[in-house]
Amino acid sequence: MGIKGTAKQSLQSAQTFIERAQQRHLTLAVTGLSRSGKTAFITSLINQLTQGNDAEHLPLFDVVRERRLLSVKQVEQPHFNIAAFRYLSGLKKLSQQPPAWPEATRSISEIRLQVNYRKSKDSLFGKDSNRLLLDIVDYPGEWLLDLPMMKLDFQQWSEQQWHLLEREPRKARSTQWCQAVLELSGRELDDEIIHELSHDYARLLKHYKNDLGLSLLQPGRMLMPGDLEGTPALAFFPLPQQMLLDEPEAKRLWQLLESRYNYYVKNVVGGFYRDHFSRFDQQVILVDCLSPLNEGELHFREMQQALAQVIESFRYGQQSWLSKLIKPKIERVLVAATKADHVTVEQFSNLTNLLGELVKGAQLFVESHEVTMQSQALASIRTTRFGHVNHQGKRTPAIKGQRLIDGKSITVFPGQVPAKLPNSEYFQQHGFKFLEFAPQPRSSEYEALPHIGMDKAMQFLFGDTLK
């Protein structure tokens, strides 16, 4: 980095410490499983702050409604070794003809905004201006899947994964791979074969994600390895329990893979958590409830389980002034059901209620640490308009938009969202047709992005800080 670069980053760190001491700094983590809409949410959040300073556009965001938001600008990010979130690149894709979605999250990225505002009239110095440094951090959903591994040893993890591999829908594709692993018993260790089986295991995980839409996928880094591609840190896979009691060569294989697993959990997953996840103040957890409803009961249950495991991996709790500086904890959590524009407005309450049921166990966990948690439905970037269709002989509320797969303009009744967790019978009797839509064309690059509920989300996350 060089002496000048190191000195500059040290100055940035010192500035952050001072801002935190004066309670003028927040770090917001945007989390969620793969395809939950993290990139769209961050792009919209930045856009609403920088271009949406209009009470009609953000009626539930107090600092805008009260005309106290002075300016918002991007400033130099605090960590020079982390990729910058490409906001302008994403906005350019949304503004092109035809518009396209920003690229999905592929690595850690961050952006820092300086929010300048006037204090509320109720404050002692109501006419004074103030500022907030807001750091927004984005992570691949695939990497989040590994956080629960920090609580498991290799034997426990292997048992969990092997149990999944032996059940449908995984079994149909995993049988040949499982047999190849069993045949390693009694053979001399061959690192080339181990790397091949690791590569094949990664291919299985990618198939389960991309073709089957499953959620319980570990290690998640195999789905998006980055600079770990081809390294021994990712050259491991689960083993059946019988290999613990098998021949000496099988035991040596167990010990080798166990050592690589332990290294991965301690240095890759643990380092990832320590360097990034342990410094958050607020958290957004994005949930796509609709796609798993399309895909069926098993997919829905897996998503629910994976989500609960991820949430329980974070550090929650109220902070004192000193702990906020030294060992931050997440104080406020927003759980949002994304793609609310993919259902009719009459379904919003059902979608919110379904989300609440989906994360009920996680909410009890979070609130047991005296942390405020809010659930809501939102559309970070609205893609549809409301209309009507004739459904079963009745004029029924519908949505209008351009279908993502071919750009065709359609009006559709997407289906009924259950207001509570659906049982097996419900999945058998109901069909869902929640489609993917393309972004709406923009009339101007300076136009604020259309949304549903972003003002409510921002008010919950940092509205009190901007008083």
Beta strands, then each sheet from edge to edge (+ up, - down):
strand 1: 25-32
strand 2: 69-75
strand 3: 83-84
strand 4: 109-118
strand 5: 129-138
strand 6: 282-287
strand 7: 332-337
strand 8: 372-377
strand 9: 385-391
strand 10: 394-402
strand 11: 409-412
sheet 1: 2+ 4- 5+ 1+ 6+ 7+ 8+
sheet 2: 2+ 4- 3-
sheet 3: 9+ 10- 11+
end
